[in-house]
């Protein structure tokens, strides 16, 4: 039985996709807060959801698919007092986990983030990062912002950290007990 780890992590699926969609929530979109399924939805009034949906499904990401979703974020006391775009109907995207053993949540989030950034550039969204300091803090680096604003796609973003992950795994190996 699932025990909610936070008011905005009500299901196992929301916890699973949070590492990726949580980062996406730091740009000018709604990440499902103000709905019964936070972090399993994302969208914005300016977003071309059908185009984004087609792009993300074409990526063929393991363990996940994307479906169209129309929703209206609402204030939920004790959970999401002022969700982004509260009261506005949003044509967005639903994240559907199809295989928990194969999904890579952070990589999935980078695909979503890169696609949203490309869409924002195409639409002339002037302020995609409403709180840049928080975006940097959650990303843990300023490199992600530079790559997104420079037009990098998800593959380039993911490749940028591969050697660091390999180094960390090698360094930690001697400390693993099981």
C-alpha positions, 0 to 999 in steps of 0.5 A, spaced: 500 500 500 502 506 498 503 512 503 503 519 500 510 522 502 508 529 501 501 532 499 503 533 492 506 525 491 499 522 492 501 515 488 507 511 487 507 513 479 507 521 482 513 519 486 516 515 480 516 521 475 517 526 480 525 527 479 524 529 472 517 532 472 519 536 478 525 539 474 520 541 469 516 544 474 521 550 475 519 553 468 513 557 466 508 551 466 504 547 470 506 540 472 500 538 475 499 541 481 492 543 483 490 537 480 489 530 483 495 527 479 501 532 480 507 531 476 503 526 472 501 532 468 504 538 465 502 544 460 501 551 459 496 556 455 502 557 450 504 550 449 502 547 443 500 540 446 499 536 440 506 538 437 509 536 444 506 530 445 508 527 438 515 529 439 515 526 446 512 519 443 517 519 437 523 519 442 520 512 444 523 513 451 523 506 455 517 505 460 513 511 459 508 514 454 505 521 453 497 522 452 493 528 451 490 531 457 486 537 458 485 540 465 484 546 469 489 547 476 485 549 482 487 551 489 487 545 493 488 547 501 494 544 504 496 541 497 497 547 492 494 553 494 496 557 488 498 553 482 501 556 476 495 557 471 490 556 476 483 557 473 485 556 466 484 551 462 490 547 459 491 543 453 497 539 456 500 532 456 499 526 461 505 522 463 503 514 463 508 510 466 508 503 462 514 499 465 517 501 472 523 497 471 525 501 465 523 508 466 529 513 467 525 519 470 530 524 470 532 522 462 524 523 461 524 529 464 530 532 460 526 530 454 520 534 456 524 540 458 528 540 452 522 540 448 518 545 452 524 550 451 524 549 444 517 550 444 518 556 448 523 559 443 518 558 437 512 561 441 517 567 443 516 566 451 520 571 454 521 568 461 521 561 461 525 561 467 521 565 472 525 563 478 532 562 475 536 561 482 531 556 484 532 552 477 539 552 478 538 550 485 534 544 483 538 542 477 544 543 481 548 546 476 548 552 471 550 548 465 543 545 464 540 552 463 545 554 458 544 548 454 537 549 454 537 556 452 543 554 447 538 550 444 541 543 446 536 537 445 535 532 450 540 527 448 546 532 448 544 534 455 544 527 458 550 526 454 553 532 458 553 528 465 554 521 463 562 521 464 560 524 471 555 519 473 560 513 471 566 517 475 561 517 481 559 510 480 566 508 480 568 512 486 562 509 490 563 502 488 568 500 494 562 503 499 557 498 497 555 493 502 550 489 498 
